[in-house]
Amino acid sequence: MKLDFGFPALDALVHKMGATPSAWQAHKPALDPRSEILIELEKGKEIELSEVLSSFGGLLTHKGEQVMLYIKNTRKDRYALEHALDDAPKFHIAECAALAEMRRRGRFERYVATNNHSGLFDVVSWDKSSRRTEDMQARLYVCKKCLETLNWNEFSRARGGQRNQIRDSFSIEDFFMEFSTFFHSKPRYTDKNAPKDGYAPDWISTSRRYREKMKWVCEKCHIDLSGQKRLLHCHHKNGVTSDNSNNNLLALCVLCHANQPSHGHMKASSSARLTIERLRREQGLS
């Protein structure tokens, strides 16, 4: 809907000054509320491994934002990328043994850093017979060594087929939601240079243990999120993120966490909001 505004007092002042009125129009597109780096990462940004830092518990970061890494030029044909994912390259979510070895050998190959949640990766396939390349999108497996590093869904304790099940069910959206409280608030620190009021290096495991202790129930609205564990966060009551004493921790669902003081930066996705609201109704909490 077009809105017309009049400024008679200003028009009168222009006339009184004898100035020549000029027509003005805004031609710039609407501002994107996200930062420039977040826009770049959603599209995928080519960088070298040396530009990636290891943050809390091994999470990968680029310019303060959480990222995943993968190599775009797969050297695999279309069939492998569509039907033989075990043979296709994997994407990385943590500073795992494979990336550590690449760093040790000085193999700073070009990776693509991304935080896109779609699960589709822009890759280049290679046909051996024709020696031609093709741009395409593929669903890649997450690196098992990364899952081991983060002990995602108790991966370290799993054996055999259980490990494949955890890998196959890995959700990028769940992964970023799990660690959303660590990011989007500058300055960012690693576990090597974090100040005394920064997150402790063992925060990931501390957070999980506390939420398990609370049986995955939000201590404010009392929703049971044992079936949606990614939607339960661990909050520091006094705002001091290095204070992990039990009386300073609070298990909160994403919505309750976002409503805490000084948490205006925290935004719940529409899918997370709908899931929590549905579960609250089903559990008779609303």
N, C-alpha and C positions, 0 to 999 in steps of 0.2 A: 504494500500500500504506500502510495506516494504522499508525503506530508509537506505542505506548504507553510512556510513561516514568514511573517512580516516583521520588519524592524523599523517602524515609522520614526522613532526618535533618532535612530542612526541615519536614516535617509534625510531627515531634516538637518542634521548636523553636516552632512556631506554637502547639501544644497547651500547652507549658510557659509561654508568654507569655500564654496565655488569650485569644489573638486569635481572631477569627471567620474561618474559612476562606472564601474566595470562589472561585467558578468563573471562569476567565478563558479567553477564546477570541480568537484572532486573526482579524479579519474583513477585513483589508486584502488586496488582491490582491498577487500576486508582483511584486517590483520589476523594472522593465525596466532592463537593464544599460546602455542607451543614454542619452545626455544628453537633456535636455528639448528642446534645439534640434534634435537629430538626429531625434527623433520628429516634431517639427513639420514639418521639411523633407521627411521621407518622405511625409507626407500632403499637403504643399504649403502654403505660407504666403504670404498676400498681403502685399506690402510695396511701398514706393515705391523707385524707382530710386536715390534719394539714400541709401537704407539699404544699398546694395551697394557693396563696395569692389573695387578692382582689385588683385590680388595678383601673385605671381610670374609674369612673362611674360604678364600679362593675364588670368589665371584670375579668375573671379568668386567672391567670398566674402561670406558674411553671418554675422556673429557668429563669425568664425573658421572656418566650415565652407565647403567647396567647394559651389557651387550652379550650377544652370541657371536661366535666366529665360525666362518667356513671358507673354504677355498672355492672360488667360482669356476675356475677352469678345471673341470673334474677329470679330464682324460678318459672319461667313460662314455659309452654310446647310449643312445636314447633308451634302448631296451633295459640296460642295467639300471638306469636312473628311474625307470618306471616300474620295473618288475623284479629287480635283484638288488634290493637296498643293502643287503649284507656286503655286497661288493662295491657299493658306491661310497664316496667320502661321507664322513660324519660331521655334524656340527658340534661345536664346543660351547659349554656354558660355564666352565670353571678352569682354573689353572691346574690342569691335570698332568699326569706323567708324560703324555704325548707332547703337550705344548712345552713343558719344562725341558724335554729332550731337544725340541726344535730350538729353544733359546740357547741351550748349552752348546749346540753345534753351530750356532750363529746363522741358522736357517731362517732369516726374517723374510719369509715369503709374503706375498701380498694376500691378505685375507679380506673378506667382506665382514664388516661389523654391522650388526642389525639388532633391532629390538622389535621387529615386526612379529605379531602374534599369530599370523595366519597359518603358519606351518609350511608355507610354500617358499622355496628359496630360488632366486634367480641364478641359474647356472648355465654353463656352456658345455654341451655334449660334443663328443668327437667320434666320428665314424672312421674306423681304421681303413676300410677298403677304399673309400673315396677321399679320405684325409680331409674331410670337411668338418667345420664346426657349426653348431647351431645353438642359438639362444633359446632357452626353455625354462620352465619352472618345474621343480621336483620336490617331493616330500622326502627329506633325509632323516636318517636315524640320529638320535643324540649319541654322543660318545659315551661308551660305558665307563671309561676311565674318569670322565667328569662326574658321572653318577656316583662312582666310588669315592671321589674326592669330597663331594657334598653329602655322601651317605643319603641320597635322595630316596625317600620311602623305604629306608632300611636296606638299601641296595647292598651294603657291605656284608650283611648277614645272609642275604639270599644266595642260593646255589642253583646251578644248572638252569633249568627252564624258568625258574622264578625270576632270574635276572633278565631274561628275554621278555617276560611279561611286564616287568617294571619299565624296561626300555620301550616296549611297544605302546604302553599306556601313558608315556610321558606327555604331558600337556604344557606347551610353551606358555599359554595364558596362566595356568596354575603356577608355573615356575616364577614368572615375573610378579604375580600377586603375592607369592610367599615372601619375597624379599623387597616388596615395594616400600617398606618403611625405611630402608637404608638409603634411598635415593631421593632426588628432587629437592634437596635442601643443602645449599653450599655453605661453607666449604666442604669438600669431600676429602676423606682421609683413608689411607690403607691401614692394615693391621700393623705396619711397621712405623708409621709416623702419626698415628692417632693421638690427639691430646688427651689429657686425663678425663675430660668430659665427653670423649668419643666412645663409640661402641667398642666393647672388649673383643679381642680376636676370637674368643669362643662363643660369641653371641648367638650364632646360628644354632648350635647345640643347646645352649642355655634356654633359648626361646622355645625350642621344641620340647625340651624336658618339662618346662613349666606348663605349657599347654596340655601336654599329656597328663600332668599331675591334676590339672583342672578338668580332665576328662573331655576336653575339647568343647567346653561349655562357656559361653560369654558370661563374664561375671557381672555385667550390667543388665542386659536384656534377657539373659538366661537361655538364649537359643542354643540348641544342641547341634554342633557343627562337626560331629564325628564322621559324618559322611561327606563333608565339604571342608576338610581341614585347612585348605588354602585360604578360606575366608575368615579364619581366626588369627588375630595378631597378638603380639605380646607388647604391652604398653608400659613405659616407665612413668609412674605416678608423679614423681618430683621433677621430671624432665631431664634428669641427669642420666644419660645413656650408659655411663660406665658403672652405675650403681645397680648391680644385678641381684641385690638381696631380695629374698622372697617377699618381704613386706613392701617392696617398691615396685613389684611387678603386678600386672593386671592382664588377664586374658580377655580380649575384647574382639567382637566381630568387626568386620571392616567398617560398618556404618557407625557403630558406637565409637570406634577408634577415631574416625574422621571428625566426630563431634567434640573431641577433647580440646581443651584450650591450646592455642598455638599450633593446631593441626590443620589450618586452612589449606595447606599445600596438598593435603591428602585427598584424593578423589577416588571414589569407588566407581568401577565400571558399571554400565547399565545392566549387564548380565549378572554381576555380583549383587547389585541392589535388588534385582527381581528375584534372584534365588533366595536371598535372606528374607525378603518380605513374604515370599511363598512359604518358606519353612516356618516363619513366625506364625503365620495363619494356621498351618498344619499342626503346629505344636501348641496352639491355643494361647499364643503370647500377644496377639493383637486383635 
